[in-house]
Amino acid sequence: MATDEDLMTAVASGDGRALAELCGRYERGLHRFIFRHTGGRDVDDLYQETWLRVVRAARRFDRRRRFSTWLFQIAVNLCRDWHRRPPPEPVDPASFEDSRAGPSGTADASLDARRLLAALPEAQRSVVILRYYHDLGEDEVAEIVGCPKGTVKSRLHHAMARLARLARQ
């Protein structure tokens, strides 16, 4: 099985099958990351734009880096840009669906989690999503968001404290 980095070399030379393989490997995780980051809005557009940027920059990809880190850096930057835009039209929370929600009422819990995440500043939201939802280590999170590991730890600490306060309200 080819590594992600090998597939990126093939993508750089125009291999569509290699791109399809990479998309398949990261579809769910990337889609969920963007969904959590934006509260479910513009997910498909941001997902598609992430892959467009991957293709456009394929020749500049440094094989010494992990592809997943590079991919999520692109997605983080797009989500940051998205948050800087004027606020979109209000979205009816009832329209959110979580694919993990089952008959036991976990849809309400996941909606509450999305509301809490949306209340965090963007920098804290990014590290929480990458660390706890995508189970990345602090070193990789630091590389993705472009800050020192200590800053990641601090953001996680402050985010958890803020989430605890918000959850009690």
GROMACS elastic network, one bead per residue, 0.5 to 0.9 nm:
[ bonds ]
;  ai    aj funct       b0    kb
    2     5     6  0.80332   500
    2     6     6  0.59299   500
    2     7     6  0.64735   500
    3     6     6  0.51126   500
    3     7     6  0.63008   500
    3     8     6  0.86749   500
    4     7     6  0.50398   500
    4     8     6  0.62313   500
    4     9     6  0.87991   500
    4    21     6  0.88674   500
    4    22     6  0.67763   500
    4    25     6  0.88977   500
    4    66     6  0.79429   500
    4    67     6  0.60415   500
    4    68     6  0.79585   500
    5     8     6  0.50244   500
    5     9     6  0.64663   500
    5    10     6  0.88324   500
    5    61     6  0.86627   500
    5    62     6  0.85891   500
    5    63     6  0.57516   500
    5    64     6  0.83899   500
    5    65     6  0.82288   500
    5    66     6  0.71194   500
    5    67     6  0.59655   500
    6     9     6  0.51650   500
    6    10     6  0.65207   500
    6    11     6  0.87553   500
    6    18     6  0.87637   500
    6    63     6  0.80795   500
    7    11     6  0.61280   500
    7    12     6  0.86096   500
    7    15     6  0.85444   500
    7    17     6  0.89256   500
    7    18     6  0.51944   500
    7    19     6  0.71270   500
    7    21     6  0.78236   500
    7    22     6  0.70818   500
    8    12     6  0.60902   500
    8    13     6  0.86632   500
    8    18     6  0.72447   500
    8    19     6  0.75114   500
    8    22     6  0.81423   500
    8    54     6  0.89250   500
    8    55     6  0.88170   500
    8    58     6  0.64489   500
    8    59     6  0.83749   500
    8    61     6  0.74989   500
    8    63     6  0.82360   500
    8    67     6  0.79034   500
    9    12     6  0.51278   500
    9    13     6  0.66389   500
    9    15     6  0.88499   500
    9    18     6  0.87830   500
    9    58     6  0.74543   500
    9    59     6  0.75811   500
    9    61     6  0.81906   500
    9    63     6  0.80883   500
   10    13     6  0.51675   500
   10    14     6  0.65234   500
   10    15     6  0.53307   500
   10    16     6  0.83452   500
   10    17     6  0.87081   500
   10    18     6  0.60909   500
   10    19     6  0.80628   500
   11    14     6  0.50110   500
   11    16     6  0.65943   500
   11    17     6  0.81803   500
   11    18     6  0.57797   500
   11    19     6  0.57207   500
   11    55     6  0.70258   500
   11    58     6  0.64852   500
   11    59     6  0.82852   500
   12    15     6  0.73329   500
   12    55     6  0.72726   500
   12    56     6  0.86253   500
   12    57     6  0.81499   500
   12    60     6  0.84483   500
   12    61     6  0.84921   500
   13    58     6  0.85151   500
   13    59     6  0.79107   500
   14    18     6  0.86277   500
   14    19     6  0.86798   500
   14    55     6  0.88418   500
   15    18     6  0.54985   500
   15    19     6  0.67286   500
   15    20     6  0.89725   500
   16    19     6  0.50649   500
   16    20     6  0.61913   500
   16    21     6  0.86419   500
   17    21     6  0.61653   500
   17    22     6  0.86851   500
   18    21     6  0.50562   500
   18    22     6  0.63173   500
   18    23     6  0.86321   500
   19    22     6  0.51220   500
   19    23     6  0.61044   500
   19    24     6  0.85303   500
   19    51     6  0.89115   500
   19    55     6  0.81220   500
   20    23     6  0.50482   500
   20    24     6  0.61084   500
   20    25     6  0.86539   500
   21    24     6  0.50942   500
   21    25     6  0.62700   500
   21    26     6  0.88285   500
   22    25     6  0.50777   500
   22    26     6  0.63100   500
   22    27     6  0.82030   500
   23    26     6  0.53616   500
   23    27     6  0.54037   500
   23    51     6  0.78944   500
   24    27     6  0.52766   500
   24    28     6  0.80387   500
   25    28     6  0.78124   500
   25    29     6  0.84627   500
   26    29     6  0.54794   500
   26    30     6  0.57237   500
   26    31     6  0.80875   500
   26    68     6  0.82377   500
   27    30     6  0.55120   500
   27    31     6  0.58913   500
   27    32     6  0.84808   500
   27    47     6  0.86725   500
   28    31     6  0.51910   500
   28    32     6  0.60605   500
   28    33     6  0.85197   500
   29    32     6  0.52016   500
   29    33     6  0.60853   500
   29    34     6  0.87050   500
   29   134     6  0.72332   500
   30    33     6  0.50285   500
   30    34     6  0.62502   500
   30    35     6  0.84825   500
   30    47     6  0.72035   500
   30    71     6  0.85290   500
   30    72     6  0.74466   500
   30    75     6  0.78430   500
   31    34     6  0.53280   500
   31    35     6  0.60605   500
   31    36     6  0.86430   500
   31    43     6  0.69525   500
   31    44     6  0.77568   500
   31    46     6  0.88541   500
   31    47     6  0.63220   500
   32    36     6  0.60365   500
   32    37     6  0.83997   500
   32    40     6  0.89772   500
   32    43     6  0.87028   500
   32   133     6  0.86901   500
   32   134     6  0.89448   500
   33    36     6  0.53117   500
   33    37     6  0.61201   500
   33    38     6  0.87051   500
   33    72     6  0.86079   500
   33    75     6  0.83309   500
   33    76     6  0.89075   500
   33   126     6  0.89284   500
   33   129     6  0.67983   500
   33   130     6  0.75675   500
   33   133     6  0.78379   500
   33   134     6  0.76942   500
   34    38     6  0.60792   500
   34    39     6  0.82112   500
   34    40     6  0.76594   500
   34    41     6  0.88060   500
   34    42     6  0.86684   500
   34    43     6  0.58791   500
   34    44     6  0.87012   500
   34    46     6  0.72103   500
   34    47     6  0.70726   500
   34    75     6  0.72249   500
   34    76     6  0.82346   500
   34    79     6  0.71252   500
   35    38     6  0.54299   500
   35    39     6  0.56625   500
   35    41     6  0.70070   500
   35    42     6  0.82340   500
   35    43     6  0.56078   500
   35    44     6  0.88644   500
   36    39     6  0.52798   500
   36    40     6  0.65276   500
   36   114     6  0.65920   500
   36   117     6  0.75440   500
   36   118     6  0.82526   500
   36   125     6  0.87918   500
   36   129     6  0.71986   500
   36   133     6  0.89537   500
   37    40     6  0.77423   500
   37    76     6  0.85743   500
   37    79     6  0.68194   500
   37   114     6  0.87023   500
   37   117     6  0.77893   500
   37   118     6  0.74821   500
   37   122     6  0.82467   500
   37   125     6  0.69980   500
   37   126     6  0.70305   500
   37   129     6  0.74768   500
   38    41     6  0.55413   500
   38    42     6  0.73817   500
   38    43     6  0.72265   500
   38    79     6  0.71268   500
   38    82     6  0.80924   500
   38    83     6  0.77866   500
   38   118     6  0.75374   500
   39    42     6  0.89558   500
   39    43     6  0.87005   500
   39    96     6  0.86714   500
   39   114     6  0.60480   500
   39   115     6  0.75724   500
   39   117     6  0.81125   500
   39   118     6  0.65169   500
   40    43     6  0.60243   500
   40    96     6  0.69673   500
   40    97     6  0.88919   500
   40   114     6  0.86679   500
   41    44     6  0.83914   500
   41    88     6  0.87059   500
   41    91     6  0.81113   500
   42    45     6  0.53545   500
   42    46     6  0.61974   500
   42    47     6  0.85124   500
   42    82     6  0.88492   500
   43    46     6  0.52615   500
   43    47     6  0.59319   500
   43    48     6  0.85109   500
   44    48     6  0.60529   500
   44    49     6  0.84681   500
   45    48     6  0.52294   500
   45    49     6  0.60923   500
   45    50     6  0.85889   500
   46    50     6  0.60462   500
   46    51     6  0.87527   500
   46    75     6  0.76108   500
   46    78     6  0.68807   500
   46    79     6  0.75078   500
   46    82     6  0.84512   500
   47    50     6  0.51798   500
   47    51     6  0.66322   500
   47    52     6  0.88085   500
   47    75     6  0.76946   500
   48    51     6  0.52965   500
   48    52     6  0.62171   500
   48    53     6  0.87141   500
   49    53     6  0.61731   500
   49    54     6  0.85640   500
   49    75     6  0.85971   500
   49    78     6  0.80635   500
   50    53     6  0.52616   500
   50    54     6  0.63055   500
   50    55     6  0.88623   500
   50    71     6  0.76124   500
   50    72     6  0.87243   500
   50    74     6  0.62318   500
   50    75     6  0.57408   500
   50    78     6  0.73209   500
   51    55     6  0.62446   500
   51    56     6  0.85594   500
   51    71     6  0.83600   500
   51    74     6  0.89090   500
   52    55     6  0.52121   500
   52    56     6  0.61598   500
   52    57     6  0.86051   500
   53    57     6  0.59870   500
   53    58     6  0.82089   500
   53    74     6  0.75454   500
   54    57     6  0.52963   500
   54    58     6  0.57184   500
   54    61     6  0.86237   500
   54    70     6  0.88416   500
   54    71     6  0.71709   500
   54    74     6  0.78603   500
   55    58     6  0.50403   500
   55    59     6  0.82869   500
   56    59     6  0.77381   500
   56    60     6  0.87977   500
   57    60     6  0.53531   500
   57    61     6  0.65476   500
   58    61     6  0.52918   500
   58    62     6  0.89655   500
   59    62     6  0.84648   500
   61    64     6  0.88074   500
   61    65     6  0.81637   500
   61    67     6  0.82626   500
   61    70     6  0.82441   500
   62    65     6  0.57661   500
   62    66     6  0.84853   500
   62    67     6  0.86331   500
   63    66     6  0.72208   500
   63    67     6  0.77942   500
   65    68     6  0.87256   500
   65    69     6  0.75186   500
   65    70     6  0.74042   500
   66    69     6  0.54468   500
   66    70     6  0.65600   500
   66    71     6  0.87904   500
   67    70     6  0.51008   500
   67    71     6  0.60255   500
   67    72     6  0.86094   500
   68    71     6  0.50348   500
   68    72     6  0.61470   500
   68    73     6  0.84869   500
   69    72     6  0.53432   500
   69    73     6  0.61427   500
   69    74     6  0.87832   500
   69   140     6  0.68056   500
   69   141     6  0.81432   500
   69   143     6  0.72439   500
   69   144     6  0.57072   500
   70    73     6  0.50657   500
   70    74     6  0.64285   500
   70    75     6  0.88179   500
   70   143     6  0.88491   500
   70   144     6  0.69905   500
   71    74     6  0.52820   500
   71    75     6  0.64506   500
   71    76     6  0.87753   500
   71   144     6  0.86921   500
   72    76     6  0.59436   500
   72    77     6  0.84581   500
   72   130     6  0.87850   500
   72   144     6  0.64042   500
   72   145     6  0.87096   500
   73    76     6  0.50698   500
   73    77     6  0.61946   500
   73    78     6  0.86181   500
   73   143     6  0.81136   500
   73   145     6  0.64312   500
   73   146     6  0.83334   500
   74    77     6  0.52506   500
   74    78     6  0.62778   500
   74    79     6  0.86927   500
   74   144     6  0.85174   500
   75    78     6  0.50782   500
   75    79     6  0.61169   500
   75    80     6  0.85593   500
   76    79     6  0.50843   500
   76    80     6  0.61256   500
   76    81     6  0.86398   500
   76   126     6  0.72064   500
   76   144     6  0.76725   500
   76   145     6  0.70690   500
   77    80     6  0.50326   500
   77    81     6  0.62421   500
   77    82     6  0.85358   500
   77   145     6  0.83529   500
   78    81     6  0.50787   500
   78    82     6  0.60809   500
   78    83     6  0.86924   500
   79    83     6  0.62029   500
   79    84     6  0.87335   500
   79   122     6  0.88615   500
   80    83     6  0.51783   500
   80    84     6  0.65223   500
   80   122     6  0.71790   500
   80   123     6  0.87593   500
   81    84     6  0.51729   500
   81    85     6  0.67861   500
   82    85     6  0.54728   500
   82    86     6  0.86934   500
   83    86     6  0.78920   500
   83    87     6  0.79935   500
   83   122     6  0.78636   500
   84    87     6  0.83996   500
   85    88     6  0.82285   500
   87    90     6  0.83581   500
   88    91     6  0.82945   500
   91    94     6  0.85581   500
   91    95     6  0.75833   500
   91    96     6  0.88032   500
   92    95     6  0.55910   500
   92    96     6  0.77078   500
   93    96     6  0.55712   500
   93    97     6  0.89501   500
   93   111     6  0.76388   500
   94    97     6  0.77964   500
   94   111     6  0.88752   500
   96   107     6  0.87088   500
   96   111     6  0.74664   500
   97   100     6  0.86650   500
   97   101     6  0.75519   500
   97   107     6  0.70414   500
   97   110     6  0.88215   500
   97   111     6  0.83298   500
   98   101     6  0.52826   500
   98   102     6  0.88225   500
   98   106     6  0.86717   500
   98   107     6  0.62844   500
   98   110     6  0.69796   500
   98   111     6  0.81158   500
   99   102     6  0.81863   500
   99   107     6  0.87829   500
  100   106     6  0.78728   500
  100   107     6  0.78883   500
  100   110     6  0.87290   500
  101   104     6  0.79030   500
  101   105     6  0.71276   500
  101   108     6  0.83965   500
  101   109     6  0.87081   500
  101   110     6  0.75294   500
  102   105     6  0.64322   500
  102   106     6  0.59684   500
  102   107     6  0.69648   500
  103   106     6  0.72875   500
  103   107     6  0.83781   500
  104   107     6  0.82562   500
  105   108     6  0.58371   500
  105   109     6  0.71491   500
  106   110     6  0.60999   500
  106   111     6  0.84689   500
  107   110     6  0.51274   500
  107   111     6  0.60973   500
  107   112     6  0.85926   500
  108   111     6  0.50567   500
  108   112     6  0.61900   500
  108   113     6  0.86333   500
  109   112     6  0.50626   500
  109   113     6  0.62113   500
  109   114     6  0.86948   500
  110   114     6  0.62074   500
  110   115     6  0.86490   500
  111   114     6  0.50712   500
  111   115     6  0.62850   500
  111   116     6  0.86828   500
  112   115     6  0.50689   500
  112   116     6  0.62177   500
  112   117     6  0.86310   500
  112   167     6  0.88272   500
  113   116     6  0.50780   500
  113   117     6  0.61232   500
  113   118     6  0.85240   500
  114   117     6  0.50599   500
  114   118     6  0.60355   500
  114   119     6  0.86424   500
  115   118     6  0.50714   500
  115   119     6  0.63812   500
  116   119     6  0.51603   500
  116   120     6  0.69427   500
  116   163     6  0.64351   500
  116   166     6  0.69571   500
  116   167     6  0.74376   500
  117   120     6  0.54519   500
  117   121     6  0.86233   500
  117   124     6  0.89019   500
  117   125     6  0.61067   500
  117   128     6  0.84354   500
  117   129     6  0.85273   500
  117   163     6  0.77814   500
  118   121     6  0.78073   500
  118   122     6  0.83364   500
  118   125     6  0.74769   500
  119   122     6  0.88773   500
  119   125     6  0.84812   500
  119   162     6  0.89519   500
  119   163     6  0.83841   500
  119   166     6  0.84331   500
  120   123     6  0.80597   500
  120   124     6  0.61200   500
  120   125     6  0.55625   500
  120   159     6  0.68528   500
  120   162     6  0.75919   500
  120   163     6  0.77617   500
  121   124     6  0.54869   500
  121   125     6  0.61055   500
  121   126     6  0.87127   500
  121   159     6  0.84356   500
  122   126     6  0.60960   500
  122   127     6  0.87934   500
  123   126     6  0.53820   500
  123   127     6  0.66581   500
  123   128     6  0.88598   500
  123   145     6  0.82631   500
  123   155     6  0.73335   500
  124   127     6  0.54147   500
  124   128     6  0.61934   500
  124   129     6  0.86334   500
  124   152     6  0.83851   500
  124   155     6  0.52781   500
  124   156     6  0.64741   500
  124   158     6  0.76544   500
  124   159     6  0.56115   500
  125   128     6  0.52049   500
  125   129     6  0.60935   500
  125   130     6  0.85522   500
  125   155     6  0.87637   500
  125   156     6  0.87493   500
  125   159     6  0.74574   500
  126   129     6  0.53188   500
  126   130     6  0.61352   500
  126   131     6  0.84413   500
  126   141     6  0.87181   500
  126   145     6  0.76560   500
  127   130     6  0.51679   500
  127   131     6  0.57832   500
  127   132     6  0.81633   500
  127   138     6  0.85999   500
  127   141     6  0.64715   500
  127   142     6  0.82347   500
  127   145     6  0.76630   500
  127   152     6  0.65621   500
  127   153     6  0.88101   500
  127   155     6  0.70566   500
  127   156     6  0.65240   500
  127   159     6  0.87839   500
  128   131     6  0.52243   500
  128   132     6  0.56467   500
  128   133     6  0.72346   500
  128   134     6  0.89807   500
  128   155     6  0.82549   500
  128   156     6  0.62144   500
  128   159     6  0.73360   500
  128   160     6  0.83554   500
  129   132     6  0.55925   500
  129   134     6  0.64804   500
  129   135     6  0.84952   500
  130   133     6  0.58532   500
  130   135     6  0.65169   500
  130   136     6  0.59186   500
  130   137     6  0.84753   500
  130   138     6  0.89575   500
  130   140     6  0.89234   500
  130   141     6  0.63292   500
  130   144     6  0.88786   500
  131   134     6  0.58200   500
  131   137     6  0.63241   500
  131   138     6  0.68523   500
  131   140     6  0.89006   500
  131   141     6  0.66858   500
  131   156     6  0.85458   500
  132   135     6  0.50479   500
  132   136     6  0.73013   500
  133   136     6  0.82821   500
  136   139     6  0.81643   500
  136   140     6  0.62573   500
  136   141     6  0.63426   500
  137   140     6  0.53935   500
  137   141     6  0.62171   500
  137   142     6  0.86018   500
  138   142     6  0.60048   500
  138   143     6  0.86018   500
  138   149     6  0.61598   500
  138   150     6  0.87858   500
  138   152     6  0.66399   500
  138   153     6  0.73588   500
  139   142     6  0.51124   500
  139   143     6  0.63542   500
  139   144     6  0.87754   500
  139   148     6  0.82261   500
  139   149     6  0.58399   500
  139   152     6  0.85054   500
  140   143     6  0.50194   500
  140   144     6  0.61582   500
  140   145     6  0.86677   500
  140   149     6  0.86944   500
  141   144     6  0.50752   500
  141   145     6  0.61550   500
  141   146     6  0.81786   500
  141   147     6  0.85812   500
  141   149     6  0.78808   500
  141   152     6  0.71963   500
  142   145     6  0.54273   500
  142   146     6  0.56470   500
  142   147     6  0.51571   500
  142   148     6  0.56462   500
  142   149     6  0.52256   500
  142   150     6  0.84916   500
  142   151     6  0.78134   500
  142   152     6  0.60142   500
  143   146     6  0.50273   500
  143   147     6  0.66279   500
  143   148     6  0.77764   500
  143   149     6  0.82733   500
  144   147     6  0.81305   500
  145   152     6  0.86517   500
  147   150     6  0.82570   500
  147   151     6  0.63492   500
  147   152     6  0.71286   500
  148   151     6  0.53023   500
  148   152     6  0.66586   500
  148   153     6  0.89630   500
  149   152     6  0.50423   500
  149   153     6  0.63604   500
  149   154     6  0.86872   500
  150   153     6  0.50507   500
  150   154     6  0.61780   500
  150   155     6  0.85941   500
  151   155     6  0.60386   500
  151   156     6  0.84557   500
  152   155     6  0.51105   500
  152   156     6  0.60782   500
  152   157     6  0.85350   500
  153   156     6  0.51054   500
  153   157     6  0.61173   500
  153   158     6  0.86531   500
  154   157     6  0.50628   500
  154   158     6  0.61689   500
  154   159     6  0.84122   500
  155   158     6  0.51851   500
  155   159     6  0.58689   500
  155   160     6  0.84509   500
  156   159     6  0.50233   500
  156   160     6  0.60280   500
  156   161     6  0.85247   500
  157   160     6  0.53098   500
  157   161     6  0.62724   500
  157   162     6  0.86478   500
  158   161     6  0.51055   500
  158   162     6  0.60821   500
  158   163     6  0.85363   500
  159   162     6  0.50420   500
  159   163     6  0.60042   500
  159   164     6  0.84943   500
  160   163     6  0.50390   500
  160   164     6  0.60848   500
  160   165     6  0.86286   500
  161   164     6  0.51550   500
  161   165     6  0.63375   500
  161   166     6  0.87059   500
  162   165     6  0.51189   500
  162   166     6  0.61291   500
  162   167     6  0.85153   500
  163   166     6  0.50174   500
  163   167     6  0.59324   500
  163   168     6  0.85872   500
  164   167     6  0.51538   500
  164   168     6  0.63683   500
  164   169     6  0.89681   500
  165   168     6  0.53363   500
  165   169     6  0.66743   500
  166   169     6  0.53158   500
